[in-house]
Amino acid sequence: MKSIFCVSLFVLLTNAVKDPLVLLISFDGFRYNYLERTATPNFDRLIREGVKAKWIKDFFVSQTFPNHYGIATGLFEESHGIVGNRFYDPSLNRSFNYGNVADVVDPVFWGGEPIWVTNQLQGRKSGVYFWVGSEAPIKNIRPTVWKNFNTSVPWRERVDTVVSWLANKESLDITLALLYFSQPDHFGHTFGPESPEVTDMIGQCDNITGYLIRQLELSGIFDDVNIIITSDHGMATLNQTRTAAIKPHLNMTEIDQYINYGTGAAIWPKAGYIDSTYQSLLGIGSHVSVWKKDNIPLEFHYRSNVRIPPILLMPQDKWFLVNNSKDPINLRGSHGYNNSLMDMHPFFIARGPAFRSGFVSEPFRSVDIYGLICEIMGLDPAPNNGSLSEVQQLLAPSDYFLATVIGVIVGSVLASFVLVSILIYFNKGIIRKRPKTDSFSSGSRPLLESNIS
C-alpha cells in the first residue's frame, strides 16, 4: 500500500512540472482592421483577456509562403531563402513553385530554423497542422506529428486534432502546436477585401475560434495554453483598369527567367543584358518601381540572397502587372505590395498565462514572433532577425516567469525527493527480507528494478 502511494505521489509531482504550451494560429490574409467589420465575440474575448496589436508589419514580399516561413523562423526572406511563392535559384538551376509538392518537401530550399525544429532540438515535441515548411525535413527534423496540406479537411477536424495534441490525449507530449486556415485570403482574392463575402468569412473565422475556445475549456487546458492568432499579410482591392503590361518592354530572347505574380515581377536577364533590360522596363511608367538588385530599398531586407532576381518590379498599391496590355485581371483583391502599406498589415491577438490582460500594443513586426514564442517556452532561439524588446510589452509581469521557474525547480526537487524516498523504502524492505547470504538470488535484481519503475 505504501509503495502504491509513493509511486502515485511521484507521478503526480512529475506531471505537475509541465513545459509551457503554445498554440500558434494563422488565418491567411486577415487584414489588421477586419475585426472592425462585423461582430467577433470570440476574438473580442481573447483580446479582452489577453493582448492585441494595433497592427503588425509583415515581410517584403507580402506573400503567403515567405511570410509564414518568416513567422516560423524569425528571419527575413533574404535570410531564410523562401523569397516568394515562386522563385528561381541560379546556384541550383532550379525553380521553386509553392504548388509543386516535390519543391515543398525538398529541404534544399528551406533555410533557417523554424520554431518546431528549435522546440525539438531542445527535447520537446511539436504538432503542426498545415504550416509552410512543415512538410520538409529541415535540419533533418520533421515535426513530431504533422499533416500534409489538404484544403478539404474540415476546420473543426483540424481544431479537434490540435486540441487533442495539447491535451495529450494521444500521449504525444506536444508542447507547441501550429494551425493554419486559408481564409479569408481566398475570398479576399476572389471577391475583394471590402466584399460582403469577406465580411461573412471574418465571422466564420471568429466562429471557429469560439469552437477552439470551447474545446480547450472542455479539455481543461484553456487557461494553460498560450494562444497566438495572427496572419501572414493583409489584402488590397484591385482596380480593374489599373494594369501595367511588362512584356512589351522585354525582348524575351534576352531573358533567362521571368516570374510575374501581379503585384511584382522577378526577372533574370541573360548575361550582358541586365542594363538594357532595366532601361527598357523603366518605360512602363511611374506607377511601377523598377530596381536592380543592389538598389532594392534596404528597409525591405530583400537583397542578400542568390534567389533575389537581378531586376525586381513592384507596382503601386492597387495596380496589377500583366504580361500583355489586353490581359484581364482575374482577381478582385491581392497582396505582395510594399509592406509599409496599411492594406498589407495583418492582425495579432494573444491570450494565455504568459500574456498581459486587456492590453493593446503599439505595432511590431512579424519577424519578432519567433523570439516571443521562444521566450514563452523557455527555448534558446536560433539566430534570427527579430527583437524580443519589440514584443516584451505583451508579456505578463516578470513575476509570472519567475514563478514559473521557481515552480519548475521546486517541483523537480520534490519529485527527486520522492524518487529517492521510494528507493530507500524499497531498499530497506529488501534488506529486511534478505536471506542470510551475501549474494542475491537470480530473480532479485529484476524484481527490484521492476518495483522501482
VOBA-708053 format. One record per residue (C-alpha): residue number from 1; residue in three letters; x, y, z. Coordinates in Angstrom, 3 decimals, padded with zeros to 6 digits. Example, Ala and Ser with C-alpha at 12.3 -4.5 7.8 and 13.67 -1.06 7.14 Angstrom:
<pts>
  num  residuo        c1        c2        c3
    1      Ala   012.300  -004.500   007.800
    2      Ser   013.670  -001.060   007.140
</pts>
This chain:
<pts>
  num  residuo        c1        c2        c3
    1      Met   000.000   000.000   000.000
    2      Lys   002.843   002.343   000.847
    3      Ser   004.525   001.566  -002.457
    4      Ile   001.380   002.450  -004.407
    5      Phe   001.108   005.757  -002.548
    6      Cys   004.755   006.648  -003.161
    7      Val   004.618   005.838  -006.849
    8      Ser   001.356   007.791  -007.234
    9      Leu   002.847   010.788  -005.466
   10      Phe   005.924   010.663  -007.667
   11      Val   003.823   010.555  -010.832
   12      Leu   001.656   013.427  -009.561
   13      Leu   004.633   015.647  -008.840
   14      Thr   006.349   014.767  -012.097
   15      Asn   003.228   015.653  -014.092
   16      Ala   002.941   018.936  -012.214
   17      Val   006.266   020.044  -013.711
   18      Lys   004.946   020.952  -017.162
   19      Asp   006.532   022.805  -020.020
   20      Pro   004.628   025.888  -021.245
   21      Leu   002.111   025.226  -024.019
   22      Val   001.873   027.417  -027.132
   23      Leu  -000.657   027.307  -029.965
   24      Leu   000.190   029.483  -032.996
   25      Ile  -002.680   030.016  -035.450
   26      Ser  -002.754   031.779  -038.806
   27      Phe  -005.811   032.958  -040.689
   28      Asp  -004.322   033.659  -044.111
   29      Gly  -004.869   037.178  -045.455
   30      Phe  -006.575   038.506  -042.306
   31      Arg  -006.001   042.254  -042.513
   32      Tyr  -005.420   044.188  -039.294
   33      Asn  -008.752   046.080  -039.460
   34      Tyr  -011.008   043.138  -040.359
   35      Leu  -012.048   042.875  -036.704
   36      Glu  -013.955   046.135  -037.166
   37      Arg  -016.100   044.757  -039.977
   38      Thr  -018.545   042.529  -038.135
   39      Ala  -019.327   041.034  -034.738
   40      Thr  -016.411   038.913  -033.498
   41      Pro  -017.306   037.944  -029.917
   42      Asn  -014.706   035.192  -029.664
   43      Phe  -011.809   037.267  -030.933
   44      Asp  -013.069   040.017  -028.638
   45      Arg  -012.940   037.692  -025.654
   46      Leu  -009.343   036.756  -026.368
   47      Ile  -008.442   040.435  -026.707
   48      Arg  -010.288   041.341  -023.512
   49      Glu  -008.500   038.588  -021.579
   50      Gly  -005.217   038.961  -023.418
   51      Val  -003.406   041.297  -025.805
   52      Lys  -003.854   042.849  -029.232
   53      Ala  -001.512   044.756  -031.525
   54      Lys  -002.852   047.759  -033.407
   55      Trp  -001.311   046.030  -036.400
   56      Ile   001.898   044.226  -037.249
   57      Lys   004.290   044.766  -040.130
   58      Asp   004.640   041.770  -042.390
   59      Phe   007.645   040.832  -044.524
   60      Phe   008.535   042.009  -048.000
   61      Val   007.388   040.495  -050.308
   62      Ser   003.936   040.197  -048.772
   63      Gln   003.195   036.661  -049.946
   64      Thr   001.968   033.527  -048.188
   65      Phe   004.986   031.237  -048.298
   66      Pro   007.757   033.715  -047.444
   67      Asn   005.681   035.386  -044.718
   68      His   004.551   032.223  -042.966
   69      Tyr   008.069   030.846  -043.012
   70      Gly   009.382   034.179  -041.734
   71      Ile   006.994   033.984  -038.778
   72      Ala   008.182   030.442  -038.067
   73      Thr   011.903   031.274  -038.263
   74      Gly   012.118   034.911  -037.199
   75      Leu   014.100   035.582  -040.377
   76      Phe   013.703   037.998  -043.251
   77      Glu   013.192   036.456  -046.664
   78      Glu   016.749   037.179  -047.746
   79      Ser   017.885   035.174  -044.712
   80      His   015.626   032.103  -044.845
   81      Gly   015.600   031.845  -048.627
   82      Ile   011.900   031.486  -049.388
   83      Val   011.862   034.763  -051.308
   84      Gly   008.464   034.291  -052.920
   85      Asn   005.690   031.850  -053.588
   86      Arg   007.671   031.177  -056.747
   87      Phe   011.349   031.880  -057.349
   88      Tyr   014.422   030.753  -059.241
   89      Asp   017.692   029.613  -057.652
   90      Pro   020.594   030.042  -060.108
   91      Ser   023.006   028.163  -057.842
   92      Leu   020.772   025.078  -058.047
   93      Asn   019.475   025.915  -061.527
   94      Arg   016.052   025.060  -060.142
   95      Ser   012.755   026.855  -059.772
   96      Phe   010.530   026.681  -056.693
   97      Asn   006.760   026.687  -057.036
   98      Tyr   004.576   026.612  -053.951
   99      Gly   002.042   024.453  -055.778
  100      Asn   004.591   021.752  -056.587
  101      Val   004.707   019.142  -053.821
  102      Ala   008.191   017.993  -054.856
  103      Asp   009.503   021.512  -054.223
  104      Val   007.605   021.975  -050.972
  105      Val   009.045   018.815  -049.381
  106      Asp   012.631   019.329  -050.597
  107      Pro   014.840   020.586  -047.727
  108      Val   017.319   022.156  -050.166
  109      Phe   015.040   025.203  -050.436
  110      Trp   014.452   025.790  -046.734
  111      Gly   016.973   027.818  -044.732
  112      Gly   016.901   028.889  -041.111
  113      Glu   015.404   027.009  -038.184
  114      Pro   011.604   027.023  -037.786
  115      Ile   010.162   027.099  -034.305
  116      Trp   009.149   023.421  -034.315
  117      Val   012.767   022.428  -035.032
  118      Thr   014.001   024.735  -032.260
  119      Asn   011.482   023.138  -029.904
  120      Gln   012.507   019.597  -030.783
  121      Leu   016.251   020.214  -030.728
  122      Gln   015.737   021.177  -027.088
  123      Gly   013.990   017.956  -026.160
  124      Arg   010.336   018.819  -026.660
  125      Lys   007.664   017.797  -029.153
  126      Ser   005.692   019.693  -031.773
  127      Gly   002.494   019.198  -033.749
  128      Val   001.862   021.093  -036.989
  129      Tyr  -001.484   021.104  -038.771
  130      Phe  -000.565   022.815  -042.051
  131      Trp   002.201   025.407  -041.902
  132      Val   004.590   026.475  -044.598
  133      Gly   007.781   024.415  -044.324
  134      Ser   006.401   021.712  -042.052
  135      Glu   006.308   019.059  -044.784
  136      Ala   010.075   019.229  -045.372
  137      Pro   012.755   017.646  -043.142
  138      Ile   014.551   020.861  -042.169
  139      Lys   017.901   020.145  -040.497
  140      Asn   016.825   016.515  -040.956
  141      Ile   013.982   017.110  -038.496
  142      Arg   010.254   016.943  -039.089
  143      Pro   007.593   017.924  -036.546
  144      Thr   006.752   015.151  -034.103
  145      Val   003.410   014.947  -035.893
  146      Trp   002.336   016.888  -038.964
  147      Lys  -000.264   016.884  -041.714
  148      Asn   000.222   017.144  -045.462
  149      Phe  -001.642   020.179  -046.760
  150      Asn  -005.221   019.405  -047.734
  151      Thr  -007.758   022.210  -048.032
  152      Ser  -010.663   019.755  -047.870
  153      Val  -010.093   018.905  -044.193
  154      Pro  -012.988   020.470  -042.214
  155      Trp  -011.998   023.265  -039.871
  156      Arg  -013.444   021.586  -036.799
  157      Glu  -011.485   018.428  -037.509
  158      Arg  -008.292   020.474  -037.534
  159      Val  -009.188   022.101  -034.223
  160      Asp  -010.154   018.791  -032.613
  161      Thr  -006.828   017.274  -033.599
  162      Val  -004.751   020.171  -032.295
  163      Val  -006.651   020.277  -029.000
  164      Ser  -006.124   016.533  -028.661
  165      Trp  -002.391   017.042  -029.110
  166      Leu  -002.168   019.775  -026.494
  167      Ala  -004.411   017.931  -024.032
  168      Asn  -002.093   014.946  -024.514
  169      Lys  -004.986   012.635  -025.328
  170      Glu  -002.686   010.757  -027.670
  171      Ser   000.227   010.644  -025.189
  172      Leu   002.416   012.645  -027.585
  173      Asp   003.527   015.276  -025.037
  174      Ile   003.099   018.082  -027.574
  175      Thr   004.117   021.473  -026.155
  176      Leu   003.970   023.503  -029.368
  177      Ala   001.209   023.346  -031.973
  178      Leu   000.718   025.300  -035.189
  179      Leu  -002.574   025.559  -037.078
  180      Tyr  -003.379   027.153  -040.439
  181      Phe  -006.568   028.266  -042.197
  182      Ser  -006.541   029.512  -045.801
  183      Gln  -009.331   032.038  -045.228
  184      Pro  -010.156   034.907  -045.514
  185      Asp  -007.340   035.116  -048.096
  186      His  -009.193   033.028  -050.672
  187      Phe  -012.334   035.147  -050.508
  188      Gly  -010.257   038.330  -050.476
  189      His  -008.734   037.358  -053.815
  190      Thr  -012.000   036.148  -055.313
  191      Phe  -014.445   038.825  -054.163
  192      Gly  -012.225   041.652  -052.920
  193      Pro  -011.373   042.596  -049.323
  194      Glu  -014.322   045.002  -048.951
  195      Ser  -016.889   042.467  -050.172
  196      Pro  -019.784   041.075  -048.100
  197      Glu  -018.346   037.609  -048.730
  198      Val  -015.193   038.552  -046.858
  199      Thr  -017.242   040.109  -044.069
  200      Asp  -019.141   036.835  -043.709
  201      Met  -015.885   034.868  -043.722
  202      Ile  -014.496   037.045  -040.932
  203      Gly  -017.485   035.881  -038.886
  204      Gln  -016.728   032.269  -039.762
  205      Cys  -013.133   032.725  -038.622
  206      Asp  -014.477   034.046  -035.334
  207      Asn  -016.848   031.084  -035.069
  208      Ile  -014.061   028.521  -035.412
  209      Thr  -012.102   030.452  -032.800
  210      Gly  -015.088   030.124  -030.481
  211      Tyr  -015.168   026.391  -031.167
  212      Leu  -011.458   026.205  -030.316
  213      Ile  -012.061   028.005  -027.018
  214      Arg  -014.882   025.636  -026.068
  215      Gln  -012.844   022.544  -026.899
  216      Leu  -009.883   023.797  -024.885
  217      Glu  -012.230   024.522  -021.971
  218      Leu  -013.810   021.064  -022.179
  219      Ser  -010.315   019.563  -022.157
  220      Gly  -009.426   021.609  -019.071
  221      Ile  -006.428   023.342  -020.671
  222      Phe  -007.804   026.680  -021.878
  223      Asp  -006.021   028.599  -019.121
  224      Asp  -002.799   026.634  -019.674
  225      Val  -002.369   027.310  -023.388
  226      Asn  -000.750   030.465  -024.729
  227      Ile  -002.793   031.152  -027.868
  228      Ile  -001.305   033.385  -030.561
  229      Ile  -003.504   034.247  -033.549
  230      Thr  -002.076   036.194  -036.455
  231      Ser  -001.800   036.273  -040.239
  232      Asp   000.806   036.420  -042.963
  233      His  -000.331   039.623  -044.676
  234      Gly  -003.311   041.832  -045.431
  235      Met  -005.229   042.376  -048.663
  236      Ala  -005.740   045.285  -051.081
  237      Thr  -008.574   045.978  -053.504
  238      Leu  -007.557   045.804  -057.153
  239      Asn  -008.627   048.491  -059.570
  240      Gln  -009.619   046.529  -062.652
  241      Thr  -008.485   049.310  -065.005
  242      Arg  -005.064   049.872  -063.481
  243      Thr  -002.883   047.342  -065.268
  244      Ala   000.710   047.649  -066.406
  245      Ala   001.975   045.363  -069.176
  246      Ile   005.536   044.021  -068.861
  247      Lys   006.274   042.013  -071.993
  248      Pro   006.003   044.953  -074.441
  249      His   009.117   046.261  -072.656
  250      Leu   011.040   042.993  -072.824
  251      Asn   012.908   041.140  -075.512
  252      Met   012.169   037.633  -074.283
  253      Thr   015.124   036.206  -076.215
  254      Glu   017.329   038.159  -073.790
  255      Ile   015.560   036.833  -070.692
  256      Asp   016.611   033.674  -068.876
  257      Gln   013.901   033.515  -066.157
  258      Tyr   010.697   035.518  -065.788
  259      Ile   008.144   035.371  -062.972
  260      Asn   005.165   037.739  -062.922
  261      Tyr   002.966   037.443  -059.837
  262      Gly   000.831   040.514  -060.461
  263      Thr   001.910   042.616  -057.512
  264      Gly   005.535   042.198  -058.528
  265      Ala   007.799   040.563  -061.062
  266      Ala   011.218   038.896  -060.884
  267      Ile   013.392   038.974  -063.991
  268      Trp   016.698   037.233  -064.711
  269      Pro   018.176   038.632  -067.956
  270      Lys   020.793   036.612  -069.751
  271      Ala   024.437   037.586  -069.279
  272      Gly   025.156   041.014  -070.673
  273      Tyr   021.532   042.148  -070.842
  274      Ile   020.831   043.435  -067.327
  275      Asp   021.401   047.122  -068.086
  276      Ser   019.476   047.166  -071.346
  277      Thr   016.579   045.249  -069.819
  278      Tyr   016.484   047.613  -066.849
  279      Gln   016.411   050.686  -069.089
  280      Ser   013.614   049.241  -071.177
  281      Leu   011.483   048.410  -068.140
  282      Leu   011.729   051.988  -066.874
  283      Gly   009.435   052.832  -069.757
  284      Ile   006.467   051.102  -068.110
  285      Gly   005.700   054.278  -066.178
  286      Ser   005.984   055.940  -062.780
  287      His   003.306   053.665  -061.299
  288      Val   005.777   050.763  -061.381
  289      Ser   009.055   050.754  -059.428
  290      Val   011.940   049.029  -061.212
  291      Trp   015.033   048.162  -059.218
  292      Lys   018.306   046.478  -059.898
  293      Lys   019.078   044.056  -057.101
  294      Asp   021.649   046.329  -055.451
  295      Asn   019.171   049.224  -055.406
  296      Ile   016.233   047.455  -053.777
  297      Pro   015.375   049.589  -050.708
  298      Leu   017.303   048.428  -047.654
  299      Glu   014.197   048.510  -045.461
  300      Phe   012.785   045.591  -047.449
  301      His   015.641   043.303  -046.309
  302      Tyr   015.467   041.847  -049.786
  303      Arg   018.918   041.940  -051.367
  304      Ser   021.303   039.434  -049.857
  305      Asn   020.257   036.153  -051.402
  306      Val   021.128   034.495  -054.695
  307      Arg   017.413   033.825  -055.254
  308      Ile   016.536   037.519  -055.386
  309      Pro   016.466   038.479  -059.060
  310      Pro   018.798   040.927  -060.827
  311      Ile   015.729   043.074  -061.633
  312      Leu   012.644   043.434  -059.435
  313      Leu   009.397   045.204  -060.316
  314      Met   006.693   046.393  -057.919
  315      Pro   003.577   048.369  -058.878
  316      Gln   001.900   050.959  -056.720
  317      Asp  -000.912   049.873  -054.442
  318      Lys  -003.991   048.626  -056.326
  319      Trp  -002.117   048.406  -059.645
  320      Phe  -001.514   044.984  -061.183
  321      Leu   001.194   043.733  -063.530
  322      Val   000.031   041.790  -066.575
  323      Asn   002.050   040.218  -069.356
  324      Asn   000.283   041.970  -072.224
  325      Ser  -001.864   045.073  -072.341
  326      Lys  -005.144   043.282  -073.076
  327      Asp  -004.753   040.647  -070.358
  328      Pro  -007.645   040.750  -067.857
  329      Ile  -007.296   040.717  -064.076
  330      Asn  -008.979   037.601  -062.731
  331      Leu  -008.785   038.735  -059.110
  332      Arg  -010.640   041.329  -057.059
  333      Gly  -008.007   041.621  -054.353
  334      Ser  -004.340   040.812  -053.856
  335      His  -001.222   041.282  -051.724
  336      Gly   002.515   041.387  -052.314
  337      Tyr   002.876   045.157  -052.406
  338      Asn   005.174   047.357  -050.345
  339      Asn   004.880   046.002  -046.804
  340      Ser   004.758   049.540  -045.410
  341      Leu   001.254   049.990  -046.844
  342      Met  -001.524   049.672  -044.280
  343      Asp  -003.506   047.302  -046.502
  344      Met  -000.667   044.790  -046.249
  345      His  -000.607   044.688  -042.451
  346      Pro  -002.029   041.626  -040.635
  347      Phe  -003.579   041.344  -037.185
  348      Phe  -002.230   039.889  -033.952
  349      Ile  -004.025   038.801  -030.791
  350      Ala  -002.881   036.516  -027.983
  351      Arg  -004.179   035.141  -024.719
  352      Gly  -002.724   032.841  -022.080
  353      Pro  -000.791   032.677  -018.823
  354      Ala   002.281   034.333  -020.348
  355      Phe   000.399   037.385  -021.654
  356      Arg  -000.945   040.527  -020.078
  357      Ser  -004.687   041.054  -019.888
  358      Gly  -006.660   043.732  -021.723
  359      Phe  -003.576   045.277  -023.292
  360      Val  -003.367   046.950  -026.709
  361      Ser   000.165   047.163  -028.070
  362      Glu   001.772   049.532  -030.477
  363      Pro   002.676   047.881  -033.799
  364      Phe   005.611   045.497  -034.066
  365      Arg   006.896   043.153  -036.767
  366      Ser   006.001   039.625  -037.797
  367      Val   009.705   038.807  -037.588
  368      Asp   009.543   039.261  -033.788
  369      Ile   007.022   036.447  -033.190
  370      Tyr   009.608   033.646  -033.276
  371      Gly   011.593   035.161  -030.404
  372      Leu   008.378   035.805  -028.478
  373      Ile   007.470   032.114  -028.627
  374      Cys   010.987   031.105  -027.590
  375      Glu   010.757   033.415  -024.578
  376      Ile   007.408   031.991  -023.503
  377      Met   008.593   028.405  -023.874
  378      Gly   011.999   028.956  -022.314
  379      Leu   013.793   027.969  -025.535
  380      Asp   017.183   029.191  -026.684
  381      Pro   016.387   030.846  -030.025
  382      Ala   018.321   030.111  -033.182
  383      Pro   019.978   033.134  -034.862
  384      Asn   017.192   035.376  -036.132
  385      Asn   016.349   038.888  -037.282
  386      Gly   013.741   039.601  -034.613
  387      Ser   013.991   041.508  -031.368
  388      Leu   012.440   040.426  -028.080
  389      Ser   012.465   044.032  -026.880
  390      Glu   009.875   044.836  -029.563
  391      Val   007.334   042.419  -028.044
  392      Gln   008.319   042.344  -024.375
  393      Gln   005.385   044.635  -023.552
  394      Leu   002.943   041.836  -024.450
  395      Leu   004.126   039.590  -021.662
  396      Ala   002.828   039.357  -018.135
  397      Pro   004.987   040.962  -015.441
  398      Ser   008.278   039.225  -014.829
  399      Asp   006.988   037.646  -011.621
  400      Tyr   004.935   035.278  -013.802
  401      Phe   008.078   033.922  -015.387
  402      Leu   009.878   033.929  -012.033
  403      Ala   007.017   031.933  -010.538
  404      Thr   007.173   029.512  -013.463
  405      Val   010.901   028.963  -012.980
  406      Ile   010.530   028.570  -009.216
  407      Gly   007.650   026.150  -009.747
  408      Val   009.727   024.021  -012.079
  409      Ile   012.682   023.994  -009.696
  410      Val   010.594   023.223  -006.623
  411      Gly   008.622   020.584  -008.482
  412      Ser   011.808   018.956  -009.730
  413      Val   013.289   018.940  -006.233
  414      Leu   010.133   017.424  -004.760
  415      Ala   009.958   014.816  -007.484
  416      Ser   013.591   013.905  -006.893
  417      Phe   012.975   013.702  -003.146
  418      Val   010.031   011.353  -003.634
  419      Leu   012.057   009.190  -006.008
  420      Val   014.905   008.917  -003.508
  421      Ser   012.395   008.104  -000.754
  422      Ile   010.931   005.320  -002.865
  423      Leu   014.399   003.892  -003.496
  424      Ile   015.230   004.000   000.222
  425      Tyr   011.865   002.465   001.127
  426      Phe   012.296  -000.472  -001.196
  427      Asn   015.943  -000.976  -000.341
  428      Lys   015.079  -001.166   003.351
  429      Gly   012.288  -003.620   002.645
  430      Ile   014.581  -005.853   000.634
  431      Ile   017.379  -005.665   003.201
  432      Arg   014.959  -006.712   005.948
  433      Lys   013.729  -009.669   003.906
  434      Arg   017.121  -010.711   002.531
  435      Pro   018.147  -014.264   003.490
  436      Lys   021.370  -014.823   005.444
  437      Thr   023.628  -014.924   002.416
  438      Asp   025.992  -012.475   000.802
  439      Ser   024.559  -012.844  -002.709
  440      Phe   021.229  -012.051  -004.396
  441      Ser   019.149  -014.777  -005.948
  442      Ser   018.949  -014.718  -009.750
  443      Gly   015.484  -013.163  -009.587
  444      Ser   016.140  -010.466  -007.006
  445      Arg   017.599  -007.722  -009.185
  446      Pro   014.914  -007.848  -011.874
  447      Leu   012.245  -007.735  -009.165
  448      Leu   013.864  -004.702  -007.549
  449      Glu   014.123  -002.874  -010.875
  450      Ser   010.525  -003.720  -011.711
  451      Asn   009.270  -002.327  -008.431
  452      Ile   011.211   000.884  -008.820
  453      Ser   009.946   001.545  -012.317
</pts>
